[in-house]
Amino acid sequence: MGKNETLVENRPPGTILEPQRFLINERYVNLIVVSTDQFRKRLQNELIQTGVKHEECLKETQTGLQYISPNRLFRWNHQSQCVPHAVMVSGAPGIGKTTMMQKFVYDWVTGKLYQRFAFVFFFRFRDLNRLGEVSLEEMTLQQYPYLENQVGDILQDPERLLFIFDGLDESILPMDFSPSKLSNPKQRTTFGEIVVSLVRQSLLKGCSVLITSRPTRLASVGTGVFQRIAEIMGFLHKDRLMFFNNFFRNEEMSEKAFHYVQENDTLYTFCYIPSYCWIICTVLSMCFKAQPTITDQLMASLPKTMTQLFVTFVSNILANHSQNKDGDHIVQEQLTSFGWMAEHGVMSHVIVFDERHLDSFSVRKDKHLFSCFIMESGPPSNVDYTFLHFTLQEFFAALVHFINYNPDKLQETLDKAESYKDGRAEIFLRFLCGLSDSSTRCMLKSHVGKLSTQAARHVITWIQKKITEEERPDKSTGDKRELPKIFYSLYESRNKALVSQCIGSNKVDFSCIPLGPLDCSVLAFILQSCRETEEVILHSCDIQREGLRKLIPALHNIKNLNLYNNQLTDSSCPHLASGIRNNQTLRTLNLSKNTLEGPHFRDLMEALTTSRIKKLQ
């Protein structure tokens, strides 16, 4: 009960303050959980792909999704036409899978749900990794030694047992959930076969099993054996606001912070992830404490991109760390060793490290800085290590190339990152591009010394080469899906001169590539960085009203605009009218296959009559 009754909020990194503990019921904020199909191979980073899917969930057109509260996970499932005994819950890193399981157990203990279970056994795959051959009885007693005299009798009544296994993606054993013959709870085997046998019901037929995992692992798993597959989508708007209020506990600060983040599409989009919310709130609270009076100047200096957010996060930690100095050269050595270990993890899908990793990358855990960025778990004899957040791991993987620049190593990493088609290196590449901006790097200078300008030039050259490749006229629509990723990298770089040089007045063609509101915000930055753009083709991009609203400020210097088939309705007319009135260069406009009729259509027609458009469709 004690393990699940309280949550621990990490201490502000780099400080000597103790972690805060609070009752789970006081701080727990509900997450969206939706029923989903089987998992397919992912072409995007899982944080990005879930963020895109989250946006879709919020659209009225997506009401067909089945929302599932935790107390319904083991109730009748209309899709599988049965009461599930094996349930898979998926979610991106930091989205709250473990916390949801903790709340699940807490609610069972306090009698709020699933009282049909007499026992709920909770296991973490990272703990199971330490086991050799073991039986189900032995595995249970490892976690619950006080059941030694009862475990045999308990396992005799499987219908009243629930086994929770948290973090399948952290398992060192492959599990494809193919049929298993294991049926004896006393028989010794691998923990992987035990888990598969429980799910397959060859072992303890009638028991219930709940497993959590990151989406990437499920692409290679036979999920058809689960009677319910659900995905945690994170926070809705009201839940994000509640998180900010709970964090700041100061109405003015909370309101200012939330409004700032809400106005920044890049930061706000990732706020569906609870741990990302925590990082944003931590950074903003650090900024507010450094300058207690909240002025316009302070708000203008706050981070605007993911790279700036994590640079601010790390630089504030290092500033606090300077009070407990290990020495500047030690700091640089530590960050370098963190970085190489982080890069290995990003490229190899490793987020849990052990002593062998620390030794291999010369990571010293005896220094104060270690505890600022890396968390320890497990018994003293067998400790595991993880970065505070997986995105922080990706940031360090990029930062190390600017601390310890090696042209061959960086090029090898870029080539390797491009070769992965599952999106694992997508955010890492964005961080590389973000750090190519001198003003962003400058924030770290006083803590780690001058970061490599050669590395920045190397990354910029790589971006230029990528854009040249992507803009080849022989590129198919499928190939063109890489272009938005490059635009995100340019956005992170904040380098308007580079954007203007790379894009110039060329044609921008995103035909048939779905663009969400965040994509449109990034495209707006790209277009605003160019003096004039000859043609922008957004044919069948499904941008809808919200996407158009994001694009309008950037449409003042476009000559030819194609918005064919974008589900634009009457509510889009005021935005279109505003864009047309502010554009004196627009000569052709295609609005075909949109439903613009309605009370606001007149405003659009008035704007068109005073425009310089020569061809309208």
FENRAQUI-V432457 format. One record per pair of residues at least 24 apart in sequence whose C-alpha atoms are under 7 Angstrom apart, sorted by sequence separation. I is the first residue (numbers start at 1). GAP is how many residues later the second one is. If there is no record, write none. Layout:
# FENRAQUI-V432457
i=I gap=GAP
i=I gap=GAP
This chain:
# FENRAQUI-V432457
i=337 gap=24
i=436 gap=24
i=533 gap=24
i=534 gap=24
i=535 gap=24
i=536 gap=24
i=537 gap=24
i=538 gap=24
i=539 gap=24
i=540 gap=24
i=542 gap=24
i=544 gap=24
i=555 gap=24
i=337 gap=25
i=338 gap=25
i=505 gap=25
i=532 gap=25
i=533 gap=25
i=534 gap=25
i=535 gap=25
i=536 gap=25
i=537 gap=25
i=538 gap=25
i=539 gap=25
i=540 gap=25
i=541 gap=25
i=542 gap=25
i=569 gap=25
i=570 gap=25
i=587 gap=25
i=588 gap=25
i=592 gap=25
i=337 gap=26
i=433 gap=26
i=504 gap=26
i=507 gap=26
i=511 gap=26
i=515 gap=26
i=524 gap=26
i=528 gap=26
i=531 gap=26
i=532 gap=26
i=533 gap=26
i=534 gap=26
i=535 gap=26
i=536 gap=26
i=537 gap=26
i=539 gap=26
i=540 gap=26
i=545 gap=26
i=549 gap=26
i=556 gap=26
i=557 gap=26
i=559 gap=26
i=560 gap=26
i=564 gap=26
i=568 gap=26
i=569 gap=26
i=570 gap=26
i=574 gap=26
i=577 gap=26
i=581 gap=26
i=586 gap=26
i=587 gap=26
i=588 gap=26
i=589 gap=26
i=590 gap=26
i=591 gap=26
i=257 gap=27
i=499 gap=27
i=505 gap=27
i=506 gap=27
i=507 gap=27
i=508 gap=27
i=509 gap=27
i=510 gap=27
i=511 gap=27
i=512 gap=27
i=514 gap=27
i=515 gap=27
i=516 gap=27
i=520 gap=27
i=524 gap=27
i=527 gap=27
i=545 gap=27
i=552 gap=27
i=556 gap=27
i=558 gap=27
i=559 gap=27
i=560 gap=27
i=561 gap=27
i=562 gap=27
i=563 gap=27
i=564 gap=27
i=565 gap=27
i=567 gap=27
i=568 gap=27
i=569 gap=27
i=570 gap=27
i=573 gap=27
i=577 gap=27
i=580 gap=27
i=586 gap=27
i=587 gap=27
i=588 gap=27
i=589 gap=27
i=590 gap=27
i=505 gap=28
i=506 gap=28
i=507 gap=28
i=508 gap=28
i=509 gap=28
i=510 gap=28
i=511 gap=28
i=512 gap=28
i=513 gap=28
i=514 gap=28
i=515 gap=28
i=555 gap=28
i=557 gap=28
i=558 gap=28
i=559 gap=28
i=560 gap=28
i=561 gap=28
i=562 gap=28
i=563 gap=28
i=564 gap=28
i=565 gap=28
i=566 gap=28
i=568 gap=28
i=570 gap=28
i=573 gap=28
i=576 gap=28
i=584 gap=28
i=587 gap=28
i=588 gap=28
i=589 gap=28
i=283 gap=29
i=334 gap=29
i=354 gap=29
i=500 gap=29
i=505 gap=29
i=507 gap=29
i=508 gap=29
i=509 gap=29
i=511 gap=29
i=512 gap=29
i=517 gap=29
i=521 gap=29
i=559 gap=29
i=560 gap=29
i=561 gap=29
i=562 gap=29
i=564 gap=29
i=565 gap=29
i=571 gap=29
i=574 gap=29
i=35 gap=30
i=283 gap=30
i=354 gap=30
i=398 gap=30
i=499 gap=30
i=500 gap=30
i=511 gap=30
i=517 gap=30
i=520 gap=30
i=521 gap=30
i=524 gap=30
i=570 gap=30
i=573 gap=30
i=574 gap=30
i=577 gap=30
i=581 gap=30
i=34 gap=31
i=35 gap=31
i=240 gap=31
i=353 gap=31
i=354 gap=31
i=397 gap=31
i=491 gap=31
i=499 gap=31
i=516 gap=31
i=520 gap=31
i=570 gap=31
i=573 gap=31
i=580 gap=31
i=34 gap=32
i=35 gap=32
i=352 gap=32
i=353 gap=32
i=481 gap=32
i=34 gap=33
i=35 gap=33
i=352 gap=33
i=353 gap=33
i=394 gap=33
i=395 gap=33
i=398 gap=33
i=496 gap=33
i=517 gap=33
i=33 gap=34
i=34 gap=34
i=352 gap=34
i=394 gap=34
i=398 gap=34
i=488 gap=34
i=491 gap=34
i=33 gap=35
i=351 gap=35
i=467 gap=35
i=487 gap=35
i=33 gap=36
i=236 gap=36
i=395 gap=36
i=235 gap=37
i=244 gap=37
i=234 gap=38
i=235 gap=38
i=267 gap=38
i=464 gap=38
i=234 gap=39
i=266 gap=39
i=267 gap=39
i=351 gap=39
i=125 gap=40
i=264 gap=40
i=119 gap=41
i=120 gap=41
i=121 gap=41
i=122 gap=41
i=123 gap=41
i=124 gap=41
i=125 gap=41
i=326 gap=41
i=71 gap=42
i=118 gap=42
i=119 gap=42
i=120 gap=42
i=121 gap=42
i=122 gap=42
i=123 gap=42
i=124 gap=42
i=125 gap=42
i=129 gap=42
i=117 gap=43
i=118 gap=43
i=119 gap=43
i=120 gap=43
i=121 gap=43
i=122 gap=43
i=123 gap=43
i=124 gap=43
i=125 gap=43
i=129 gap=43
i=116 gap=44
i=117 gap=44
i=126 gap=44
i=168 gap=44
i=169 gap=44
i=47 gap=45
i=117 gap=45
i=125 gap=45
i=126 gap=45
i=162 gap=45
i=163 gap=45
i=164 gap=45
i=165 gap=45
i=166 gap=45
i=167 gap=45
i=168 gap=45
i=169 gap=45
i=176 gap=45
i=177 gap=45
i=46 gap=46
i=125 gap=46
i=158 gap=46
i=161 gap=46
i=162 gap=46
i=163 gap=46
i=164 gap=46
i=165 gap=46
i=166 gap=46
i=167 gap=46
i=175 gap=46
i=176 gap=46
i=158 gap=47
i=159 gap=47
i=160 gap=47
i=161 gap=47
i=162 gap=47
i=163 gap=47
i=164 gap=47
i=165 gap=47
i=405 gap=47
i=137 gap=48
i=158 gap=48
i=159 gap=48
i=169 gap=48
i=321 gap=48
i=346 gap=48
i=403 gap=48
i=136 gap=49
i=137 gap=49
i=158 gap=49
i=402 gap=49
i=403 gap=49
i=135 gap=50
i=136 gap=50
i=402 gap=50
i=405 gap=50
i=135 gap=51
i=342 gap=51
i=135 gap=52
i=342 gap=52
i=135 gap=53
i=402 gap=53
i=134 gap=54
i=135 gap=54
i=342 gap=54
i=343 gap=54
i=401 gap=54
i=133 gap=55
i=134 gap=55
i=342 gap=55
i=133 gap=56
i=134 gap=56
i=433 gap=56
i=437 gap=56
i=133 gap=57
i=134 gap=57
i=339 gap=57
i=340 gap=57
i=433 gap=57
i=436 gap=57
i=437 gap=57
i=132 gap=58
i=136 gap=58
i=338 gap=58
i=339 gap=58
i=434 gap=58
i=435 gap=58
i=437 gap=58
i=430 gap=59
i=433 gap=59
i=434 gap=59
i=339 gap=60
i=340 gap=60
i=433 gap=60
i=339 gap=61
i=430 gap=62
i=128 gap=63
i=336 gap=64
i=336 gap=67
i=98 gap=68
i=336 gap=68
i=346 gap=78
i=347 gap=78
i=346 gap=79
i=4 gap=98
i=4 gap=99
i=4 gap=101
i=5 gap=101
i=4 gap=102
i=1 gap=105
i=1 gap=108
i=86 gap=113
i=97 gap=115
i=332 gap=116
i=93 gap=121
i=85 gap=122
i=86 gap=122
i=87 gap=122
i=88 gap=122
i=89 gap=122
i=90 gap=122
i=91 gap=122
i=92 gap=122
i=85 gap=123
i=86 gap=123
i=87 gap=123
i=88 gap=123
i=89 gap=123
i=90 gap=123
i=91 gap=123
i=92 gap=123
i=85 gap=124
i=86 gap=124
i=87 gap=124
i=88 gap=124
i=89 gap=124
i=90 gap=124
i=91 gap=124
i=307 gap=124
i=90 gap=125
i=307 gap=127
i=307 gap=128
i=315 gap=128
i=315 gap=129
i=318 gap=129
i=308 gap=132
i=311 gap=132
i=311 gap=133
i=88 gap=138
i=87 gap=139
i=95 gap=139
i=86 gap=140
i=87 gap=140
i=88 gap=140
i=89 gap=140
i=90 gap=140
i=91 gap=140
i=86 gap=141
i=87 gap=141
i=88 gap=141
i=89 gap=141
i=90 gap=141
i=91 gap=141
i=85 gap=142
i=86 gap=142
i=87 gap=142
i=88 gap=142
i=89 gap=142
i=90 gap=142
i=91 gap=142
i=84 gap=143
i=84 gap=144
i=80 gap=147
i=77 gap=151
i=46 gap=169
i=46 gap=170
i=41 gap=178
i=95 gap=178
i=96 gap=178
i=39 gap=179
i=40 gap=179
i=54 gap=179
i=94 gap=179
i=95 gap=179
i=39 gap=180
i=94 gap=180
i=95 gap=180
i=94 gap=181
i=170 gap=182
i=50 gap=183
i=38 gap=185
i=307 gap=185
i=305 gap=187
i=36 gap=193
i=35 gap=194
i=36 gap=194
i=35 gap=195
i=36 gap=195
i=34 gap=196
i=35 gap=196
i=33 gap=197
i=34 gap=197
i=33 gap=198
i=34 gap=198
i=33 gap=199
i=32 gap=200
i=33 gap=200
i=31 gap=201
i=32 gap=201
i=31 gap=202
i=32 gap=202
i=31 gap=203
i=32 gap=203
i=31 gap=204
i=29 gap=210
i=51 gap=218
i=51 gap=219
i=266 gap=252
i=265 gap=253
i=94 gap=295
i=93 gap=297
i=14 gap=303
i=13 gap=304
i=14 gap=304
i=15 gap=305
i=14 gap=306
i=15 gap=306
i=14 gap=307
i=14 gap=358
i=13 gap=359
i=45 gap=377
i=43 gap=378
i=44 gap=378
i=45 gap=378
i=43 gap=379
i=44 gap=379
i=45 gap=379
i=42 gap=380
i=43 gap=380
i=45 gap=381
